[in-house]
């Protein structure tokens, strides 16, 4: 009987290791599936397709201006041409939102 108890104690670490490996594989697999689903079904974009700026909102109506501490809101978010796109850009200074001191590369600044 003592031999069975020793043998069952030895198999417990193997069971734990197998459980951990299965759980890790499941987490990795779910992460890969989520990434593929986002690419396939069109999750929120990372960059605005018109300006190329990083999106700050899920629908990309607000974008972050690169190399500046400013965010820009699209005044006419449906516009697909850079020459007609209007942006209202702001920066937070001293706890208040003020007009961005840097002009955006693209679009027309309206504030």
C-alpha positions as CSV (number, residue, x, y, z in Angstrom):
1,X,0.0,0.0,0.0
2,X,2.9,2.3,0.7
3,X,4.2,1.8,-2.8
4,X,0.9,2.9,-4.3
5,X,0.9,6.1,-2.1
6,X,4.4,6.9,-3.3
7,X,3.6,6.2,-6.9
8,X,0.4,8.4,-6.8
9,X,2.4,11.3,-5.2
10,X,4.9,11.1,-8.1
11,X,2.1,11.3,-10.7
12,X,0.6,14.4,-9.1
13,X,3.4,16.8,-10.3
14,X,3.1,15.4,-13.8
15,X,-0.7,16.0,-13.7
16,X,-0.1,19.6,-12.5
17,X,2.5,20.2,-15.2
18,X,0.1,18.8,-17.9
19,X,-2.7,21.0,-16.6
20,X,-0.5,24.1,-16.7
21,X,0.7,23.3,-20.2
22,X,-2.9,22.8,-21.5
23,X,-4.0,26.0,-19.9
24,X,-1.0,27.9,-21.4
25,X,-1.8,26.5,-24.8
26,X,-5.5,27.4,-24.5
27,X,-4.5,31.0,-23.6
28,X,-2.1,31.3,-26.4
29,X,-4.6,29.8,-28.9
30,X,-7.4,32.2,-27.8
31,X,-5.0,35.2,-28.2
32,X,-4.1,34.1,-31.7
33,X,-7.8,33.6,-32.6
34,X,-8.7,37.0,-31.2
35,X,-6.0,38.7,-33.3
36,X,-7.1,36.9,-36.4
37,X,-10.8,37.7,-35.8
38,X,-9.9,41.4,-35.4
39,X,-8.0,41.4,-38.7
40,X,-10.7,39.4,-40.5
41,X,-13.8,41.2,-39.1
42,X,-12.4,44.7,-38.9
43,X,-11.8,45.7,-35.3
44,X,-11.1,49.3,-34.5
45,X,-8.3,50.7,-36.7
46,X,-4.9,51.6,-35.2
47,X,-4.3,54.4,-37.7
48,X,-6.6,56.8,-39.5
49,X,-6.9,55.8,-43.1
50,X,-7.0,59.4,-44.3
51,X,-4.3,61.1,-42.3
52,X,-2.3,58.1,-41.1
53,X,-2.3,59.5,-37.5
54,X,-2.8,57.2,-34.6
55,X,-6.5,56.9,-33.6
56,X,-7.6,58.1,-30.2
57,X,-11.2,56.9,-30.5
58,X,-12.7,53.7,-31.8
59,X,-14.2,55.4,-34.9
60,X,-11.1,57.4,-35.6
61,X,-12.9,60.8,-35.3
62,X,-10.2,61.8,-32.8
63,X,-6.5,61.3,-33.7
64,X,-3.2,61.9,-32.0
65,X,-0.8,64.2,-33.8
66,X,2.7,62.6,-34.0
67,X,5.6,64.4,-32.4
68,X,3.3,66.7,-30.5
69,X,1.3,66.5,-27.4
70,X,-1.9,67.3,-29.3
71,X,-5.1,65.5,-30.2
72,X,-7.2,66.5,-33.2
73,X,-10.9,66.1,-33.7
74,X,-12.2,65.8,-37.3
75,X,-14.7,68.5,-37.9
76,X,-15.9,66.7,-41.1
77,X,-15.2,63.0,-40.2
78,X,-16.7,61.6,-43.4
79,X,-14.2,63.5,-45.6
80,X,-11.8,61.1,-47.4
81,X,-9.6,63.8,-49.1
82,X,-6.8,65.3,-47.1
83,X,-7.2,68.7,-48.9
84,X,-10.7,69.0,-47.6
85,X,-10.3,67.5,-44.1
86,X,-10.8,69.9,-41.3
87,X,-9.2,69.3,-37.9
88,X,-9.6,71.0,-34.6
89,X,-6.4,70.3,-32.6
90,X,-5.9,70.9,-28.9
91,X,-3.3,70.3,-26.3
92,X,-3.7,70.2,-22.5
93,X,-1.6,72.9,-20.8
94,X,-1.9,73.6,-17.1
95,X,-5.0,71.5,-16.8
96,X,-6.8,73.4,-19.6
97,X,-7.4,72.6,-23.2
98,X,-5.8,75.1,-25.5
99,X,-5.2,75.4,-29.2
100,X,-2.3,73.2,-30.4
101,X,0.8,75.2,-31.1
102,X,1.8,72.8,-33.9
103,X,0.0,72.8,-37.2
104,X,-1.0,69.3,-38.5
105,X,0.8,68.1,-41.7
106,X,-2.6,67.3,-43.2
107,X,-6.0,68.9,-43.3
108,X,-7.1,72.4,-42.5
109,X,-6.8,73.6,-38.9
110,X,-10.0,75.3,-37.8
111,X,-9.3,76.5,-34.3
